[in-house]
Amino acid sequence: HQINEKFVAFKGPVSGAGMMDYDHLPSAYCEKLRACNVTAVVRLNDSHYCASEFTSEGFRHHDLFFEDCSVPSLDIVEKF
C-alpha cells in the first residue's frame, strides 16, 4: 500500500524454508518498489529474507526490529 509519496508499506517477503504459497521472494518486489521511487527498505519484524536480496538490487536496507503487535522503543522511533 502506498501510504503517501514517501512511504510504501507491504508484508515482508520470504525466501528459503518456510515459504507459503502466498509468500513472495524479495526479487518479486524490486520492480514494483522502483516504480514507486523507493530507495530504501526498512525491516521492522522477524527476518525472513537476507538483506542482500535488496541491497544487491541497489536498495538501502535497514533493520529496526521490534516485536510484532508491540510499541517500538524510543530508540527505534528516533532512528526511523
Secondary structure, DSSP 8 states (H G I E B T S, - for coil): -EEETTEE-------STT--TT---THHHHHHHHHTT--EEEE-S---S-THHHHTTT-EEEE----TTS---HHHHHH-
